[in-house]
Amino acid sequence: MQRLVPERLDEIVLLGAHCDDIPIGAGGTVLTICRARPGVRVRALVLSGAGTDREAEERKALDAFCPGADLEVTVLDLPDGRLPHHWQWAKEALESFRRTCEPDLVLCGHRADDHQDHRELARLVPTVFRDHLALGYEILKAEPDLAQPPLLWPLSQEAVDDKIRLLHEHYPSQTGRTWFDDEAFRGLARIRGVQAGVRYAEGFHPTRLLVGV
């Protein structure tokens, strides 16, 4: 199995349409990076939830998922489910955010996600982060939109255990949802782990990869 190792990993950008997207889709990977790279710069942008209890949840959650990191979080006020109708606003917000960072890695949603906000944000990413390694995380939900991710990020059992614990600890507003439970989170990580030849993993869809000799 081929391994992709970024040449540098001093700064990462985390992008989410909604509060909780980033930890659900890439929480184990974010924990792994931050623990391996103390002081790594993390710049997070979430398009919706500003001024609500969800913003408070998100800020505390990302602080917990990024231990030891130089973390800055921006939460905006896009109406949930309305990104296609606010495309220009979202594009300008993403471009403004882009001027504040120079990431070695961008973690975002992916373009085949059935949720319109996830999908449209993912489509904007390569138009703004044009020369960056961008990986689209997957979010398990009721819609049958999971596709086989070509890139798998191995996770330790500790990272998976901590991801699940932190999700429950920091997102009480979501605990009543049918897909928000230990079995769902661990089950998907176990499936991706089997495919990666390890115990657990998170899956990603690359936007663009450059190779050379």
N, C-alpha and C positions, 0 to 999 in steps of 0.2 A: 504494500500500500504506500503510495507516494505521500510525502509530508510537505506541507506549505508552511514555511517559517518566515514571518516578516523580518526584513533586515533591521528595522527599528521598531520599537514599541514604546515610545516616550509619551505619546498622547493618543487617546482614543475619544471618539465621538459616539454618543448614544442618542439615537433618534426614536421617538415614539409618537404615535398619533394620540394615544390616550395614556393616562396614568395607569400603570401596571404592565403595559405592553413590554417594556424593556426587561424588567425582572422575570416575567413569565417566559419570554422568548429567549433571553440570553443571560439570565441571572447567574447560572453556573459558570459560564464563560467569563463574565465580568468579575465574579468573585475570584476565579482562578488567576486572571491577569493581575488584579490588584494585589493579591497575596504574593504573587511572584515578582511584581515590580513595585516595591514600596515607593510612594511619591509620584507614581504615574499621573499625568494630567488627564482628568476625565471631564469632558464638557458634554452636558446632557441637554437636549431640547425636547420638550413634550408640548404638543400643539393644543391640547385641550385640558380643562380642569382648573384654570387659574381662578383664585378667589373662592374655591370650594373646599369642602373637607377632603376631596380627592387630592388636591394639591398638597395638603398637609401630609396625607398618607405617602404621597410620592416622594416628597423631600426626605422624610424619615427613612423610607425604604431605600432610596438610592444612597443615602449616607451609610446605611448598614451593608449594602451590597458592594460598596467601594471602600473597604477598610484601608486606611493609610493613604488614600489617594488625595491629590490636589483637585477637589471636586467643585464644579460650579453647575448649578441646575437652573434652567429657564423653563417656566411653565406658562403657556399662553392660553387664550380663551376662545379657541375655535369651538363652535357648537358641535357636539358629538354627532357623528354620522353625516356631516355636511361639507366635508372637505371638497368634493367635486364642485360644489357651488361656490366655494371660496378658494378656488385654485390660485388665482393671482395673489391673494393675501398670503396663502401658504408659501408660494414661491418667493415672495418678497421677504417673508419671515425667515425662510431657510437661507436665503442669500445674505441677509443681515447677520444671522448667526454664523455663517461661514466666514465672515470677515473677522471673527473673534477667535478663530482656532486654525490649527494646521495639523490635522490628525495623521497618524500613521495607519489607523484602522477606523473604519466607520461601521457601526452595527445598527441596522435599521430593519424595518419589515421587508417583505419581498413582494414582487409584482404580481404573483399569482394568488395572493391572499384574497378570499372572497369578500372580506370587509372593505367597503369602499374607501374608508379613511386610511387603513393600512396600505392598501394597494396604491392609492394615489400619492401618498407620501413616498413610497418606495420608488415610484416612477419619477418623482422629482429629484431624488438623490443624485443620480448620475449627471443631471443637468447642472448641478451646483457643485458637487464634489467630483470634478471631472477626472482628476489624476490621482485618485485615492483608492485603496483597497476597501471596497464596500461589501459587506456580507449581510444577507437578508435572513433574519431569524424567523422561525415558524412559531405560530401560536395555535395551540389546540383549542378548538371551540366546537359549537354544534354544527357549523357548516362543514360539509365533507370536502375540504379543500387541501388536505395534507398531500404534498407531493414528495417524492424521494429527493432529499437534499444531497447534492453532490459533494458537499464539504462537511466533514464531521469533526467536532472539537471534543476530544476526550475529557472526561470529568472524573475526579476522584469521588468515592462514596461520600467523603466528608463534604465536598462541594454540593453534591445533590441533596444530602441531608440538610445542609445549611440553607440551600435555596428554598426547599419546601418549608422549613421552619420560618424563615424570614417572610415568605409570601403570606403565610397565615398570621404571622405577628403584625405585619404592617398594612395588610389590606383587609380589615374586618368588613368593609363595605361589600366585598366580593364573595364572602364565604358561603352565601346561600346559593350561589350559582352551581349548576349541576356539574360543570367541568372543572370547578375549582376545588380539587381535593388531592390528597396524597397519591392515590392510585393513578390518577390521570398524569400528574407531573412525573412521577417515578416511572410509570409505564412507558411514556414516550422516550424518556432518557435511557431506559433499558433497551428499547428497540434500536435506538440510534447507536447505543453501545455495542449491541450484537453486530450491527453493520460495520462498526469501526474496529471490531476485534478487541474490544475492551469491555469493562462492565457497564459504564455509562458514557453518554456523550450528548451534545446538543448539535442539531443540524442547521446548516446555513446554505443559502442560495447565493453564489457570488454574482455580483453585478458585472464585474469585469476583472479579468486576471491577465497580467502581462508575464510572459515567460521569455527566457533567453539563455544563452550560454556564455 
